[in-house]
Amino acid sequence: MGQLKAKTLSKIGYTNDQARSLALNILSKHYKHDTNEALIDLLTDIKNNPNNYLQHEVLGKIAEQFTGKEVDIHWQTFDLLAETGMLKIFGGKCIEHSAKKQMETAMSLPITMQGALMPDAHAGYGLPIGGVLATKNAVIPYAVGVDIGCRMSLSIIDEDESFFKRYSYQMKVALKEQTHFGMEGGLEFHQEHPVLDDARFDDTAFLKRMQIKAARQLGSSGGGNHFVEFGLIDMPEGNDLQLPAKSYVALLSHSGSRGLGATIAQHYTQIAMQTCKLPRSAQSLAWLDLDTEAGQEYWLSMNLAGDYAKACHEAIHYNLLKSLGLKAMANINNHHNFAWKDTLPSGEEAIIHRKGATPAHAGEWGIIPGSMTTAAYLVKGLGNEAALYSASHGAGRAMSRQQAKQKMTVSALKKILADAGVTLIGGSVEENPFAYKDIETVMAAQTQLVNVQGRFLPKIVRMHKE
């Protein structure tokens, strides 16, 4: 598909904004490989013979524009509320002003019930990273995030530090051969997992088209701060996993739902922005009512993407451990870009969005990483109500990627890694340790949110080479 213009659509009879916007959105998603000439012929035929298309799964909504029937898309305009509601900020001294302002805007939405900001928070698109937002019967795609179901997974192995001395070469080879990083491509060998046969892929034409790409990308990771790493985790006396107190080899991974989640996020954000008109400052917080078809579709798609992200981590850990002849004694994993149905302290039902925040209900396990040379923490939630049962999802960025690139050289990064005793495979200066807040400061700011069950230090880190 080339660049169809609104002016072209006006000439063939698509004379109102709603018809043009709907047609352009549907064609860009479902007919992107067709020529402009073919699309103009199709749109002309829909306008002249709408009844022939009313039952069409994709084009029916366009046809309804020309039959006099009420269409599915309802334009609504909302004003922001002056009252910002219940917002609790944890570790406020660590958080930049722009992130707080973004959170205040989110708190002023008429659907907002309660909010919290985690100590690793920084500005994002829509809701800040580290923002937690409870809404009434509505989901905000950009309060979930583009990388739906981005998550952590930790496997603890019954080996000690001597394993690195004996098998560090094999571990490096395994990380190179059994993982794949980057926006495109996947592993060189065939992957299988029950999630690829999930019936939800057949629930919408949109998801059906994503199934082949999901199969290709299974067990792979994206770019940015995604990683797979081997390290050592110190388990203290009295830990709730009931493991003997000592240091164990562990495998830690961080990545999400790949192209599947990103495409879902972009598709339904466009729909939300078309149907929920907000002031410019809040446009990216457009929501989908869960009682609408689009809201239900997004909810189903988001949950499938979350299950797919979990499957990717399962494949990563299975492939790596099998290649090294290892087995996990325990595995802990959790999402941090997702929305859940939950109950607020008031007893009201809500949709709780955690964009870059870890679920931390009482007794709930989680993992909070630092950087490529600093500690990650195995934690259990304390169920803090003011935090909406949440904690930070990491140390949080202290610099943008561009700033990190300008302030760090490759040789300086190599020295930092050498001093920390860390081997980096791939990676870039954009993810250097100084690009992140101090994880110890962040953890100190959330002692009311989680308690620490183990401390992990990376030794061999695999990331995408930007």
C-alpha positions in Angstrom: 0.0 0.0 0.0 1.3 3.4 -0.9 0.3 6.6 0.8 -3.4 7.0 0.3 -4.4 10.6 1.1 -7.6 11.9 2.7 -8.0 14.2 -0.3 -8.1 11.1 -2.6 -10.8 9.5 -0.4 -12.9 12.7 -0.5 -12.9 12.6 -4.3 -14.4 9.1 -4.4 -17.2 10.0 -1.9 -15.6 9.6 1.6 -16.6 13.1 2.5 -16.6 13.0 6.4 -13.6 12.7 8.7 -15.0 9.5 10.4 -15.4 7.6 7.1 -11.9 8.6 5.9 -10.2 7.8 9.2 -11.9 4.5 9.5 -11.0 3.5 5.9 -7.4 4.5 6.2 -7.0 2.7 9.5 -8.5 -0.6 8.3 -6.7 -0.5 4.9 -3.3 0.2 6.5 -3.7 -2.8 8.8 -5.4 -5.4 6.6 -4.5 -4.4 3.0 -1.1 -2.9 3.3 0.3 -5.0 0.4 -2.3 -3.8 -2.1 -1.7 -1.1 -4.7 -3.4 2.3 -4.3 -5.3 1.7 -7.5 -6.8 -1.6 -6.2 -7.7 0.1 -2.9 -9.4 3.0 -4.6 -11.4 0.5 -6.7 -12.3 -1.5 -3.5 -13.4 1.6 -1.6 -15.4 2.9 -4.5 -17.3 -0.5 -4.7 -17.9 -0.4 -1.0 -19.4 3.1 -1.3 -21.6 2.1 -4.3 -22.6 -1.3 -3.1 -22.4 -1.2 0.7 -24.9 -4.1 1.3 -22.5 -6.5 -0.4 -19.9 -5.9 2.3 -22.0 -5.6 5.5 -21.2 -9.2 6.6 -17.4 -8.8 5.8 -15.3 -9.3 8.9 -13.0 -6.4 8.1 -14.8 -4.2 5.6 -18.2 -4.3 7.2 -17.5 -1.3 9.4 -16.6 0.8 6.3 -19.8 -0.4 4.5 -21.9 0.7 7.4 -20.9 4.3 6.8 -23.0 4.3 3.6 -26.1 2.4 4.7 -27.5 4.8 7.2 -26.9 2.3 10.0 -25.3 3.4 13.2 -21.6 2.5 13.0 -19.6 0.8 15.7 -17.2 3.7 16.2 -18.5 6.3 18.6 -16.6 9.5 19.0 -16.4 10.7 22.5 -14.7 13.8 23.9 -13.6 14.0 27.5 -12.4 16.7 29.7 -9.7 16.2 32.3 -10.8 16.4 35.9 -9.4 19.1 38.1 -9.1 16.7 41.1 -6.1 14.3 40.7 -7.5 11.7 43.0 -5.5 9.3 45.2 -1.8 9.3 44.1 1.0 8.0 46.2 4.7 8.6 45.2 7.4 6.3 46.6 11.0 7.5 46.5 10.0 10.9 45.2 13.6 12.3 45.4 14.7 9.8 42.8 12.0 10.8 40.3 12.2 13.4 37.6 9.6 16.2 37.5 8.4 15.3 34.0 7.4 11.8 35.2 5.4 13.2 38.1 3.6 15.6 35.7 2.8 12.7 33.4 1.4 10.8 36.4 -0.7 13.8 37.4 -2.2 13.9 34.0 -3.1 10.3 34.2 -4.7 10.9 37.6 -7.0 13.5 36.1 -8.7 11.1 33.7 -12.4 10.6 34.4 -11.9 6.8 34.5 -9.0 7.0 37.1 -9.7 5.6 40.6 -6.2 5.5 42.2 -2.5 5.7 41.2 1.0 5.2 42.5 4.5 6.0 41.2 7.4 3.7 41.9 10.9 4.9 42.9 12.4 3.8 39.5 10.0 6.0 37.6 11.0 8.1 34.6 9.1 9.8 31.8 7.6 7.5 29.1 4.9 7.8 26.4 1.5 8.2 28.0 1.9 6.8 31.5 5.4 7.2 32.9 7.6 4.1 33.3 7.1 3.0 36.9 3.4 4.3 36.9 0.6 2.2 38.4 -2.9 3.3 37.5 -6.3 1.8 38.6 -9.2 2.6 36.2 -12.9 1.8 36.2 -13.9 -0.8 33.5 -11.5 0.6 31.0 -8.0 -0.3 29.7 -5.4 2.2 28.4 -3.1 0.5 25.8 -0.3 2.9 26.5 -0.6 2.5 30.2 0.3 -1.2 29.6 3.0 -0.3 27.2 4.3 -1.3 23.7 6.1 -4.4 25.0 3.0 -6.2 26.5 3.9 -8.7 29.1 7.6 -7.7 29.4 8.8 -9.8 32.2 11.6 -11.3 34.3 12.4 -15.0 34.8 15.0 -16.4 37.3 16.1 -20.0 37.4 18.2 -21.1 40.4 20.6 -24.0 39.7 22.3 -26.3 42.2 25.8 -25.3 41.3 28.2 -22.9 43.0 30.8 -20.3 41.8 33.3 -23.1 40.8 30.9 -23.9 37.9 31.9 -20.6 36.2 35.6 -21.5 36.5 35.0 -24.9 34.9 32.4 -24.0 32.3 32.5 -20.3 31.5 33.5 -21.0 27.9 30.5 -23.3 27.4 28.2 -20.8 29.0 29.3 -18.1 26.6 28.8 -20.4 23.6 25.4 -21.4 24.9 24.3 -17.7 25.2 25.5 -17.0 21.7 23.9 -20.1 20.1 20.7 -20.6 22.2 19.5 -16.9 22.3 18.7 -14.4 19.6 18.4 -10.6 20.1 17.1 -7.8 17.8 13.9 -6.6 16.3 13.7 -9.2 13.6 14.6 -12.8 13.1 14.7 -15.7 15.5 16.6 -18.8 16.6 18.2 -20.9 13.9 16.5 -24.1 15.2 12.8 -25.0 15.3 10.9 -24.1 18.4 7.7 -25.7 19.9 5.4 -24.5 22.6 1.7 -25.0 23.4 1.1 -21.3 23.2 1.6 -21.4 19.4 -1.5 -23.5 19.1 -3.6 -21.3 21.5 -7.2 -21.0 20.2 -7.1 -17.3 20.8 -5.1 -16.8 17.7 -8.3 -17.8 15.8 -10.5 -15.3 17.7 -9.7 -12.3 15.4 -8.3 -12.0 11.9 -5.7 -9.6 13.4 -4.3 -12.2 15.7 -4.4 -14.9 13.1 -2.0 -12.9 10.9 0.4 -12.7 13.8 0.7 -16.4 14.5 3.5 -17.2 12.0 5.7 -14.3 13.2 5.0 -15.4 16.8 6.3 -18.9 16.0 9.4 -17.5 14.3 10.3 -15.2 17.2 9.6 -17.7 20.0 12.5 -17.9 22.5 14.1 -14.7 21.3 14.6 -11.3 22.9 14.3 -7.7 21.7 16.8 -4.8 22.0 17.3 -2.0 24.5 17.5 -3.3 28.1 16.5 -6.9 27.3 19.1 -9.4 28.5 19.8 -13.1 29.3 22.6 -13.6 31.8 24.2 -16.1 34.1 25.3 -15.0 37.6 25.3 -16.0 41.2 22.5 -15.5 43.7 23.0 -15.4 47.4 20.1 -17.0 49.3 20.1 -16.0 53.0 19.1 -18.0 56.0 15.3 -18.5 56.3 14.5 -17.7 52.7 10.9 -18.7 51.7 12.1 -21.0 48.9 13.6 -23.1 51.8 16.9 -23.4 50.0 20.1 -23.9 52.1 21.7 -20.5 52.7 24.6 -20.2 50.2 25.5 -18.9 46.7 23.9 -20.6 43.6 24.4 -20.3 39.9 21.3 -18.6 38.4 20.0 -17.7 35.0 18.1 -14.4 34.7 16.2 -13.1 31.6 14.3 -10.0 30.8 12.2 -9.5 27.6 8.6 -9.4 26.4 6.2 -10.4 23.7 8.3 -9.4 20.7 6.5 -8.3 17.5 3.2 -9.8 18.7 2.8 -7.4 21.7 4.1 -4.4 19.8 1.7 -4.8 16.9 -1.2 -5.3 19.3 -0.3 -2.2 21.2 0.0 0.0 18.1 -3.2 -1.3 16.6 -5.5 -0.8 19.6 -3.9 2.5 20.6 -4.9 3.8 17.2 -8.5 2.6 17.8 -8.5 4.1 21.3 -7.3 7.5 20.0 -9.9 7.5 17.2 -12.8 6.8 19.6 -11.7 8.6 22.8 -10.9 12.2 22.1 -8.8 13.8 24.9 -7.0 17.1 25.3 -3.6 17.1 23.6 -1.7 16.6 26.8 -3.5 13.4 27.5 -4.0 12.0 24.0 -1.8 9.0 24.5 -3.8 7.9 27.5 -6.9 7.2 25.3 -8.8 4.2 26.6 -11.0 1.4 25.5 -14.2 0.7 27.5 -14.2 -3.0 28.4 -17.9 -3.3 27.4 -17.0 -2.5 23.8 -15.9 -4.9 21.1 -12.5 -3.2 20.7 -12.0 -3.3 24.5 -12.8 -7.0 24.7 -10.5 -7.7 21.7 -7.6 -5.8 23.2 -8.1 -7.6 26.6 -8.0 -11.0 24.9 -5.0 -10.0 22.7 -3.1 -8.5 25.7 -3.6 -11.7 27.7 -2.4 -13.8 24.8 0.7 -11.6 24.4 1.4 -12.0 28.1 1.2 -15.8 27.8 3.4 -15.7 24.7 6.0 -13.6 26.6 6.0 -16.2 29.4 6.5 -18.9 26.8 9.5 -17.1 25.3 11.2 -17.1 28.7 10.4 -20.8 29.2 12.0 -21.5 25.8 15.1 -19.4 26.7 15.6 -21.2 30.0 14.9 -24.6 28.6 17.2 -24.2 25.6 20.1 -22.8 27.7 19.9 -25.2 30.6 19.5 -28.3 28.3 22.5 -27.3 26.3 24.6 -27.1 29.5 23.1 -30.3 31.1 21.6 -28.3 33.9 18.2 -28.3 35.7 16.5 -25.6 37.7 15.8 -26.2 41.4 13.3 -23.2 41.3 12.0 -20.7 38.9 10.5 -17.3 39.7 8.9 -15.1 37.0 6.6 -12.1 36.7 5.2 -9.6 34.2 5.7 -5.8 34.5 3.9 -4.3 31.5 0.3 -5.5 31.9 -3.1 -4.8 33.2 -5.0 -7.0 35.7 -8.5 -7.1 37.0 -8.2 -6.6 40.8 -10.0 -5.2 43.8 -9.0 -1.9 45.4 -8.6 -1.4 49.2 -12.1 0.3 49.0 -13.5 -3.0 47.8 -14.2 -1.6 44.3 -13.3 -3.6 41.2 -10.7 -2.0 39.0 -8.3 -2.5 36.1 -4.7 -2.0 37.5 -2.2 -1.1 34.9 1.5 -1.6 35.8 3.7 0.0 33.2 7.2 -0.8 34.3 6.1 -1.9 37.8 6.2 -5.3 39.5 3.1 -6.9 41.0 3.7 -7.1 44.8 0.6 -8.5 46.5 1.3 -10.0 49.9 3.5 -13.0 49.4 3.8 -12.5 45.6 7.3 -13.3 44.2 9.1 -10.8 42.0 12.5 -9.9 40.5 13.9 -6.4 40.4 17.1 -6.0 38.3 19.7 -3.3 38.4 22.1 -3.1 35.4 24.7 -5.2 33.6 27.1 -4.9 36.5 24.8 -4.3 39.5 22.6 -6.5 41.7 19.1 -7.8 40.9 16.8 -8.7 43.8 14.6 -11.6 44.4 11.7 -10.2 46.4 8.3 -11.0 47.9 5.5 -8.4 48.0 4.1 -6.9 51.1 0.7 -6.0 49.6 1.0 -2.3 50.2 -2.4 -0.8 49.4 -1.2 2.7 48.7 1.2 1.3 46.1 -1.7 -0.7 44.5 0.2 -3.9 45.5 3.2 -2.9 43.3 6.9 -2.3 43.4 9.6 -1.0 41.0 10.5 -3.1 38.0 14.2 -2.2 38.1 16.6 0.6 38.9 15.0 2.9 36.2 16.8 5.0 33.7 18.8 8.0 34.9 19.8 9.1 31.3 18.0 8.8 28.0 19.7 6.4 25.5 21.0 9.4 23.6 22.5 10.9 26.7 24.1 7.6 27.7 25.6 7.3 24.2 27.1 10.8 24.5 28.5 10.4 28.0 30.1 6.9 27.8 32.8 5.5 25.5 33.3 1.8 24.5 36.7 1.8 26.3 35.3 3.2 29.5 32.5 0.6 29.5 35.0 -2.2 29.0 36.9 -0.9 32.1 33.6 -0.8 34.2 32.9 -4.4 33.1 36.4 -5.6 33.9 36.3 -4.0 37.3 33.0 -5.7 38.0 34.2 -9.1 36.7 31.4 -9.2 34.1 31.7 -10.5 30.5 29.4 -8.8 28.1 28.3 -10.4 24.8 26.8 -7.8 22.5 25.4 -4.8 24.4 26.0 -1.1 23.9 27.1 2.0 25.7 23.4 3.1 25.8 22.8 0.4 28.5 25.9 1.2 30.5 25.5 1.0 34.3 25.6 4.8 34.7 22.6 5.2 32.5 20.5 3.8 35.4 19.7 4.9 38.9 21.4 3.3 41.8 19.6 0.1 42.5 20.5 0.2 46.2 18.8 3.6 46.5 15.8 2.4 44.7 15.5 -0.7 46.9 15.9 1.4 50.0 12.9 3.5 48.9 10.6 0.5 48.7 11.1 -1.4 52.0 7.3 -0.9 52.6 6.6 -2.6 49.3 8.7 -5.7 49.2 11.1 -7.8 51.3 14.3 -9.2 49.9 14.7 -12.9 49.5 17.9 -13.1 47.5 20.6 -11.0 45.8 21.8 -11.8 42.3 25.0 -10.5 40.7 25.6 -10.9 36.9 28.7 -12.6 35.6 28.1 -13.3 31.8 25.6 -11.0 30.2 24.1 -11.3 26.7 22.3 -8.2 25.1 21.5 -6.8 21.7 24.4 -5.0 20.0 22.7 -1.8 19.0 
